[in-house]
Structures are given as C-alpha cells and as structure tokens.
Amino acid sequence: MGMFAAVGSVYANMFNFSGRARRAEYWWDILFTFIVSLILQGGAIYWIFTQFQVSPGVVDEAQFQILLKEYESQIVRWGGYSFAASLFLYWIPYLAVTVRRLHDTGRSGWWMFVPFLVGIAASIALSVSSSGTWRRGQWIWYRSM
C-alpha cells in the first residue's frame, strides 16, 4: 500500500472506529500528518514574520500589548478555524486509525488511553513526591510559607 492510498483509506474511514487497519495505513498516515504539519507551521511562521513590521524579538511589552489588541479579533477567528481544521484533518482520522490498528493487533480501542493515564499517574506521583520527604519510616510534608 502506497502513501497516498493509505492516507486516502484513512480519510475515507475517518468516522469508522470498527474493523482493522493495516500497519502501512497507520504509519503512512503518521508520516503524512508530520510532513503536512511541518509545511503548514513553517508557512504560518514565515507569514507571521513577513506580515508584521516589528520583529517579536525586539518588541517591548507595551508594543506587544498594542500589537495584540490590534489583531485580537483576527487571532481569535483564525484560532477557531485552526482548531476546526485540526480536528477534522488530524485528530478524528488519527483516533479512528489508531482504534482500528489496535483492533488489528487484538486489543481494544481503549488501550489508546494507556499513555494518557500513565502520564496522569506520573504527574500525581511527582507532585506528591515533591511535596514531602520520607524520613525515619514516615512521610514528612513540607509546609507552604
């Protein structure tokens, strides 16, 4: 299965969360998404740096606030467009092909959330461990000042 056939299959089945997905379909879609993201983000960065007269590296806080106020409505509007586009072009197809790929490996689609849950558990463990210490067989909590 070639890259464009695989990506076409992913987008043709973007609302199909049952069935199976081949390995090639999954990985070609990941590569395609990565390449398209690089191109779009590079284009957006180029456009931002060529549109505005003031370079962000030289702007002081007051000038930056004035610049934000001037373009606030455009930022909000294009942020909404960007969110909707990424939802339909990246996230929904990615979730569908991942669930189908997990079915192909004999797992439930719910396995997709394992890395997310591991991240939450690690965050909780780090926050608990940074708020105290273990001394002489007991947990000693640090007090906020």
C-alpha positions in Angstrom: 0.0 0.0 0.0 1.5 3.3 -1.0 1.4 6.6 0.9 -1.5 8.2 -1.0 -3.6 5.0 -1.0 -3.0 4.6 2.8 -3.9 8.3 3.5 -6.9 8.1 1.3 -8.1 5.0 3.1 -7.6 6.8 6.5 -9.7 9.8 5.4 -12.3 7.5 3.7 -12.7 5.7 7.1 -12.2 8.7 9.4 -15.6 8.1 11.2 -15.2 4.3 11.2 -14.0 3.1 14.6 -14.6 -0.6 14.0 -12.7 -3.0 11.9 -9.0 -3.2 11.3 -6.2 -1.0 9.8 -3.0 -2.3 8.3 0.4 -1.3 9.6 1.2 0.5 6.4 -2.0 2.5 6.6 -1.3 3.6 10.1 2.4 4.6 9.6 1.9 6.3 6.2 -0.8 8.4 7.8 1.6 9.3 10.7 4.3 10.3 8.2 1.8 12.3 6.0 0.5 14.2 9.0 4.0 15.0 10.2 5.0 16.3 6.8 1.9 18.4 6.3 2.2 19.8 9.8 5.8 20.9 9.1 4.8 22.6 5.9 1.8 24.4 7.5 3.6 25.5 10.6 6.6 26.7 8.5 4.3 28.6 6.3 2.5 30.2 9.2 5.8 31.2 10.9 7.0 32.7 7.6 3.8 34.6 7.1 3.9 36.0 10.7 7.4 37.2 10.4 6.9 38.8 7.0 3.5 40.4 7.8 4.3 42.4 10.9 6.6 45.4 10.8 8.0 44.7 14.3 10.1 41.6 14.9 8.9 39.8 18.1 12.5 39.6 19.4 12.8 43.4 19.5 9.4 44.3 20.9 9.0 45.6 24.4 5.9 44.6 26.5 3.9 47.8 25.7 4.4 47.5 21.9 3.5 43.8 22.1 0.2 44.6 24.0 -0.7 47.2 21.4 0.0 44.7 18.6 -2.2 42.0 20.3 -5.1 44.5 20.8 -4.9 45.5 17.1 -5.0 41.9 15.9 -7.1 40.3 18.6 -10.2 39.6 16.6 -8.2 38.1 13.8 -6.3 35.9 16.2 -9.5 34.6 17.7 -11.1 34.0 14.4 -8.1 32.2 12.8 -7.6 30.2 16.1 -11.1 28.9 15.7 -10.5 28.0 12.1 -7.3 26.3 13.0 -8.9 24.3 15.8 -11.8 23.1 13.5 -9.3 22.2 10.7 -7.0 20.3 13.0 -10.0 18.4 14.5 -11.2 17.2 11.1 -7.8 16.9 9.4 -5.7 15.4 12.2 -7.5 14.3 15.4 -10.6 12.4 14.2 -8.8 10.4 11.5 -5.9 9.7 13.9 -8.2 8.4 16.6 -10.1 6.2 14.1 -7.0 4.7 12.5 -5.4 4.1 15.9 -8.5 2.3 17.2 -8.6 0.2 14.0 -4.9 -0.5 14.3 -5.3 -1.6 17.9 -8.2 -3.9 16.8 -5.8 -5.4 14.2 -3.3 -6.2 17.0 -6.0 -7.9 19.0 -6.6 -5.1 21.6 -9.5 -2.9 22.4 -9.6 0.7 21.3 -9.5 1.8 24.9 -5.8 0.9 25.0 -5.2 4.2 23.2 -5.7 5.9 26.6 -3.0 4.0 28.4 -0.2 6.6 27.7 -2.5 9.3 28.9 -3.3 7.5 32.1 0.4 6.7 32.7 1.1 10.5 32.3 -1.6 11.4 34.8 -0.2 8.8 37.3 3.3 10.1 36.8 2.2 13.7 37.4 0.4 12.8 40.6 3.4 10.8 41.8 5.8 13.7 41.0 3.5 16.2 42.8 3.2 14.0 45.9 7.0 13.3 46.0 7.8 17.0 45.6 5.6 18.0 48.5 7.3 16.0 51.2 10.1 13.5 52.0 10.4 10.1 53.7 12.5 10.2 56.9 12.8 7.6 59.6 9.9 5.5 58.4 7.4 8.3 58.0 6.3 10.8 55.4 7.1 14.4 56.3 5.2 17.0 54.4 6.7 20.3 53.5 4.7 23.3 54.7 3.9 26.2 52.4 5.2 29.5 53.5 
